[in-house]
Amino acid sequence: MHPRKITNFKNEHPKKEFPKFRSLNPSECSIIATRVGRYFGNGDISGVKLAKYIRANARLLQDLNAESESFDFSALLHFLGMKMPAQVFLNWGHFDDIDQMETRDFADCFSDIWYPSADDIDVFDESLGWIISIGYSGQIYFSASEGLKNTLAEI
């Protein structure tokens, strides 16, 4: 998590602690990138190519935007027909900068974690069955692995 986000949070919420998170080490990031490449790519792509491949093959959720005052990550999961996982991973780059945190904390502090006009973020759980990508403009994209694509085809 970028230190600026923590500092800004503390300045805006002086009586609250920034939600707990864990930054994955390079080895953990590499393992996740490999698994994501297998599930969503052709197995051999990584880094920038993997991030671009996921976005290019994701479905844009037309009527949703993360910049909206009413945006709620929990409601987005519900809309997609998914249960809220205990934890999510937050990919800040090309699967080389990943944080892990409680999903409830991420949902509750979304506007303190994702900055419009600055951040592209991929959110996924440990199953790697789905990825929600939120672009710097607030556009929301959804990707599902083959098993989940069939059940969510109507979205």
VENHU-V996369 format. One line per field, one symbol per residue. ss: DSSP state (A for helix, B for strand, O for the rest). phi: phi as a letter, one per 20 degrees, with the letter a starting at -180 (. if undefined). psi: psi as a letter, one per 30 degrees, with the letter a starting at -180 (. if undefined). Layout:
BEGIN
ss: ???
phi: ???
psi: ???
END
This chain:
BEGIN
ss: OOAAAAAAAAAAOOOOOOOOBBBOOAAAAAAAAAAAAAAAOOOOOOAAAAAAAAAAOOBBBBBBBOOOOOOOAAAAAAAOOOOOOOBBBBBOOOOOOBBBBBAAAAAAOAAAAOOOOOOOBBBBOOOOOBBBBBOOOOBBBBBBOAAAAAAOOOO
phi: .fgffffffffecfedefgfbceffgffffffgfffgffdddndeblfffffffffdeefegedbfffgefbffffgfgemdffffccddeebdmcbcdcbffgffffdgfededfmcddcddbdfflebcdddegenfddcccfgfegfedfff
psi: kkfeeeeeeeefifglkkkklkkkleeeeeeeeeeeeeefbgffllbeeeeeeeefglkkjegkkffkegkjeeeeeeefgkljlellkjjfchhgjklklkeeeeeegeffekklfekkkkklaffgflkjkjlfffkkkkkkleefeefgff.
END
